[in-house]
Amino acid sequence: MIVAVVIAGCVVLAVLAFLVPRLSRHPERGTQRSLGAGARAGGKAPGILGRLLSKPFHTSSRAVGRSGSAGRRTRGRMPF
């Protein structure tokens, strides 16, 4: 279920970044902030378990950043 939410968020951010690049920064940062909070909470577990619990949040945050930048980059390459 969480995977579907992250994928949907990435798609929405990519479309938003393509349509209105300047306005897409705030939702992207908000999404990354909430994923960062999950990573910090998971990282409080001791030892290897903490790394295992925080890794999906780090990966999701990276995916959100990449989808936003890909939308802005694609918009910059358009001929109009």
C-alpha positions as a Markdown table, in Angstrom:
| # | Residue | x | y | z |
|---|---|---|---|---|
| 1 | Met | 0.0 | 0.0 | 0.0 |
| 2 | Ile | 2.8 | 2.4 | 0.9 |
| 3 | Val | 4.5 | 1.6 | -2.4 |
| 4 | Ala | 1.4 | 2.6 | -4.4 |
| 5 | Val | 1.3 | 5.9 | -2.5 |
| 6 | Val | 4.9 | 6.7 | -3.2 |
| 7 | Ile | 4.5 | 5.8 | -6.9 |
| 8 | Ala | 1.4 | 8.0 | -7.1 |
| 9 | Gly | 3.2 | 10.8 | -5.4 |
| 10 | Cys | 6.1 | 10.6 | -7.8 |
| 11 | Val | 3.7 | 10.7 | -10.8 |
| 12 | Val | 1.8 | 13.7 | -9.4 |
| 13 | Leu | 5.1 | 15.5 | -8.8 |
| 14 | Ala | 6.5 | 14.8 | -12.2 |
| 15 | Val | 3.3 | 16.1 | -13.9 |
| 16 | Leu | 3.2 | 19.1 | -11.6 |
| 17 | Ala | 6.9 | 19.8 | -12.3 |
| 18 | Phe | 6.2 | 19.6 | -16.0 |
| 19 | Leu | 3.2 | 21.9 | -15.9 |
| 20 | Val | 4.3 | 24.5 | -13.4 |
| 21 | Pro | 8.0 | 24.0 | -12.5 |
| 22 | Arg | 8.3 | 26.8 | -9.9 |
| 23 | Leu | 5.3 | 25.7 | -8.0 |
| 24 | Ser | 6.4 | 22.1 | -7.8 |
| 25 | Arg | 9.3 | 22.8 | -5.4 |
| 26 | His | 7.1 | 23.3 | -2.3 |
| 27 | Pro | 5.2 | 20.0 | -2.6 |
| 28 | Glu | 8.4 | 18.1 | -3.4 |
| 29 | Arg | 10.1 | 19.5 | -0.3 |
| 30 | Gly | 7.1 | 18.7 | 1.8 |
| 31 | Thr | 7.0 | 15.1 | 0.6 |
| 32 | Gln | 10.7 | 14.7 | 1.2 |
| 33 | Arg | 10.3 | 16.2 | 4.7 |
| 34 | Ser | 7.7 | 13.7 | 5.6 |
| 35 | Leu | 9.7 | 10.8 | 4.2 |
| 36 | Gly | 12.7 | 12.1 | 6.1 |
| 37 | Ala | 10.7 | 12.1 | 9.3 |
| 38 | Gly | 9.9 | 8.4 | 8.7 |
| 39 | Ala | 13.5 | 7.6 | 8.0 |
| 40 | Arg | 14.6 | 9.3 | 11.2 |
| 41 | Ala | 11.9 | 7.4 | 13.2 |
| 42 | Gly | 13.0 | 4.1 | 11.6 |
| 43 | Gly | 16.6 | 4.9 | 12.2 |
| 44 | Lys | 16.1 | 5.1 | 16.0 |
| 45 | Ala | 15.9 | 1.3 | 16.1 |
| 46 | Pro | 19.1 | -0.2 | 17.3 |
| 47 | Gly | 21.8 | -1.5 | 15.0 |
| 48 | Ile | 21.2 | -3.1 | 11.6 |
| 49 | Leu | 17.4 | -3.0 | 12.3 |
| 50 | Gly | 17.5 | 0.8 | 12.3 |
| 51 | Arg | 19.2 | 0.9 | 8.9 |
| 52 | Leu | 16.8 | -1.6 | 7.5 |
| 53 | Leu | 13.8 | 0.3 | 8.7 |
| 54 | Ser | 15.0 | 3.7 | 7.4 |
| 55 | Lys | 16.2 | 2.5 | 4.0 |
| 56 | Pro | 12.8 | 2.4 | 2.3 |
| 57 | Phe | 12.2 | 6.0 | 3.3 |
| 58 | His | 15.5 | 7.2 | 2.0 |
| 59 | Thr | 14.9 | 5.4 | -1.3 |
| 60 | Ser | 11.4 | 6.9 | -1.6 |
| 61 | Ser | 12.7 | 10.4 | -0.9 |
| 62 | Arg | 15.3 | 10.0 | -3.6 |
| 63 | Ala | 12.6 | 8.8 | -6.0 |
| 64 | Val | 10.5 | 11.9 | -5.3 |
| 65 | Gly | 13.4 | 14.2 | -5.9 |
| 66 | Arg | 14.3 | 12.4 | -9.2 |
| 67 | Ser | 10.7 | 12.6 | -10.5 |
| 68 | Gly | 10.4 | 16.3 | -9.7 |
| 69 | Ser | 13.7 | 17.1 | -11.4 |
| 70 | Ala | 12.9 | 14.9 | -14.4 |
| 71 | Gly | 9.6 | 16.8 | -14.9 |
| 72 | Arg | 11.4 | 20.2 | -14.7 |
| 73 | Arg | 14.2 | 19.0 | -17.0 |
| 74 | Thr | 11.7 | 17.7 | -19.6 |
| 75 | Arg | 9.9 | 21.0 | -19.5 |
| 76 | Gly | 13.2 | 22.8 | -20.1 |
| 77 | Arg | 13.8 | 20.7 | -23.2 |
| 78 | Met | 10.5 | 21.4 | -24.8 |
| 79 | Pro | 10.7 | 23.7 | -27.9 |
| 80 | Phe | 7.9 | 26.0 | -26.9 |
